[in-house]
Amino acid sequence: MNTLTKLALGLMGQLGPRPPVGTTAGTIELPPPHSGGGMPLMEALRKRESQREFEPNALPQQTLSDLLWASAGINRPDLGGRTAPSAMNSQEVQLYVALPQGLYRYEPTAHTLQLEAATDVRRVSGYQDFVDTAPLDLIYVADHTRMRLVPAAQREAYAFAAAGAMAENVYLYCASAGLATVIRAWFDRQALSQAMDLGIDEQLLLAQTVGTAKGNG
Ligand SMILES: Cc1cc2nc3c(=O)[nH]c(=O)nc-3n(C[C@H](O)[C@H](O)[C@H](O)COP(=O)(O)O)c2cc1C
């Protein structure tokens, strides 16, 4: 769907998710992440960029596993420490994963995806048309109940900062793995919150599309 149609539907309160594509599992067990190897860091930094043209083909499960671990995974199991920082280690940013077959939430401890809604919310995750068909949208959501130790006036800013760190991890992973990605803030917040059935303490922060760059499929 093109951007103008989305804007018009959004104004009328009619921008909604589509039915799921394929089989929707309640839980997706991810293979253990490959947390070794990859491109040297300085080379990944040299290659980091935003891209906005994607092939529709699904990412392999191992790739999904590795990129979710890069964004929100546990890298110090003894402490429950994550690959990205958070203020006072609140770990308040929940990583939602919009796949054609459903909307899932990444569970870092179990390294699984838990079904949140058996709908395809990709179209609602951004005004730009490529989000409808790119295979994966990450959606960063702040859970304000996890930020009770953070002064109230700072909570939103800190959550955006934490989501930004997670998104940069994804950028670097994508540079290393030869994938395309773009972080996005231009979406209909009301329509997406509704499509995701977010609660009163949950705040949409950012979205990020990931896939194979067009022409590389
Ligand atoms: C907070 C934030 C919001 C952004 N929102 C969008 C967006 O909605 N759509 C988009 O295509 N790019 C978006 N971008 C990506 C920027 O346009 C991009 O990073 C910038 O043009 C620089 O290009 P580069 O990332 O390739 O260096 C956003 C970037 C940031 C940091």
The ligand as a MOL file (V3000), in Angstrom:
LIG
                    3D

  0  0  0     0  0            999 V3000
M  V30 BEGIN CTAB
M  V30 COUNTS 31 33 0 0 0
M  V30 BEGIN ATOM
M  V30 1 C 15.1860 8.7360 15.3000 0
M  V30 2 C 15.2860 8.3860 13.8500 0
M  V30 3 C 14.1450 8.2670 13.0950 0
M  V30 4 C 14.2110 7.9050 11.7470 0
M  V30 5 N 13.0470 7.7090 11.0610 0
M  V30 6 C 13.1040 7.2810 9.7820 0
M  V30 7 C 11.8990 6.9580 9.0860 0
M  V30 8 O 10.7910 7.0430 9.6200 0
M  V30 9 N 12.0130 6.5170 7.8240 0
M  V30 10 C 13.2330 6.3750 7.1840 0
M  V30 11 O 13.2500 5.9550 6.0320 0
M  V30 12 N 14.3890 6.6540 7.8270 0
M  V30 13 C 14.3530 7.0940 9.1140 0
M  V30 14 N 15.5200 7.3240 9.8000 0
M  V30 15 C 16.8160 7.0360 9.1520 0
M  V30 16 C 17.5110 8.3310 8.7310 0
M  V30 17 O 16.8100 8.9340 7.6650 0
M  V30 18 C 18.9540 8.0120 8.3160 0
M  V30 19 O 19.6420 7.4770 9.4210 0
M  V30 20 C 19.6580 9.2460 7.8090 0
M  V30 21 O 19.1280 9.6640 6.5710 0
M  V30 22 C 21.1640 9.0230 7.6290 0
M  V30 23 O 21.3990 7.9540 6.7400 0
M  V30 24 P 22.3100 6.7020 7.1690 0
M  V30 25 O 21.6120 5.9900 8.3020 0
M  V30 26 O 22.4190 5.8560 5.9430 0
M  V30 27 O 23.6320 7.2580 7.6150 0
M  V30 28 C 15.4740 7.7030 11.1390 0
M  V30 29 C 16.6420 7.8480 11.8990 0
M  V30 30 C 16.5480 8.1650 13.2380 0
M  V30 31 C 17.8240 8.2560 14.0520 0
M  V30 END ATOM
M  V30 BEGIN BOND
M  V30 1 1 1 2
M  V30 2 1 2 3
M  V30 3 2 2 30
M  V30 4 2 3 4
M  V30 5 1 4 5
M  V30 6 1 4 28
M  V30 7 2 5 6
M  V30 8 1 6 7
M  V30 9 1 6 13
M  V30 10 2 7 8
M  V30 11 1 7 9
M  V30 12 1 9 10
M  V30 13 2 10 11
M  V30 14 1 10 12
M  V30 15 2 12 13
M  V30 16 1 13 14
M  V30 17 1 14 15
M  V30 18 1 14 28
M  V30 19 1 15 16
M  V30 20 1 16 17
M  V30 21 1 16 18
M  V30 22 1 18 19
M  V30 23 1 18 20
M  V30 24 1 20 21
M  V30 25 1 20 22
M  V30 26 1 22 23
M  V30 27 1 23 24
M  V30 28 2 24 25
M  V30 29 1 24 26
M  V30 30 1 24 27
M  V30 31 2 28 29
M  V30 32 1 29 30
M  V30 33 1 30 31
M  V30 END BOND
M  V30 END CTAB
M  END
